[in-house]
Amino acid sequence: MCQSKLPATLEAAKEKFALACKEATTLEIVGNVAAAFNAVSIVTLLREALTDEVMDKVFMPLMNTKIGFMTDRTGKPNKKGQTLPLYSRDVVRDCIIDAVIIGLLPTGNQFNILAERMYPTKEGYTALLKKLGVRYVIEIGQDKSQSPQYAELACKINYEHNGEKNSFTVNTTVARNDYSSNDQIRGKAERKAKKALYEYITGSDFGDGDESSTQVIDAVAVEIREEANTGAAIGFESAEEVRPTTAPQPQAPVSEAPPARNGRGNNNAKPAF
């Protein structure tokens, strides 16, 4: 199929954007003092590429599409009958930059925009773990909750990364309503499990978000402790944190914080792959 040639301005922007995405894949922010200097050059390159013309013709049409990225503003009435305006060009541009700088793309639903902020999706964490070369198996247990507002599922994670084999279990709590299917609930639990695995390996937390009647709730990050090396259940999120009527409460500091990535102690658990 013959592809039509892009206008010169869009073609130049395409090259800059592709270069920025390539440079971002080599950026290691955690534990790298020099990363700030590299990151600012990538952000500058992205802002040069994401002009108003490029945003209007290329990226804004991707908003709220499955091949692009979803948001909590669709231009349609929410459960309260409110119709919020679509996100502006500037908000979308900033979120795309935030996504690219950590290795995500504005296609394939790798991130969502919630409350004007970028959040990696399940597909996003899948992409990030793949780039790290992590091999893993996630076993999602049955829902143990009797509440119509939330579900509780234990996710056992077996993984291998850079020759290290380990396993741990994360108890996840996800919001649900009368329209939530079993697949949707398990999908949310899988995302939280992949998020926990990514954070455990990299030490990098990109936040969490959930949409409920336009109210976005930031969940407290799962605390992973030494029990990770034994396969024990760790980091339980309170059901209160996912109920739409309750604001999230910060967890009390934990004295036995997990060691750094390269000094987590003995890793004797051997997952099967």
Buried (B, 14 or more C-beta within 10 A) or exposed (E): EEEEEEEEEBEBBBEBBEBBBEBBEEBEBEEEEEEEEBBEEBBEBBBBBBBEEBBEBBBBEBBBEEEBBBBBBEEEEBEEEEEBEBBEBEBBBBBBBBBBBBBBBBEBBBBBBBBBBBBBBBBBBBBBBEEBEBEBEBEBBEBEBEEEBBBBBBBBBBBBBEEEBBBBBBBBBBBBEEEBEEEEBBBBBBBBBBBBBBBBBBEEEBEBBBBBEBBBBBBBBBBBBBBBBBBEEBBBBBBEBBBBEEEBEEBEEEEEEBEEBEEBEEEEBEBEE
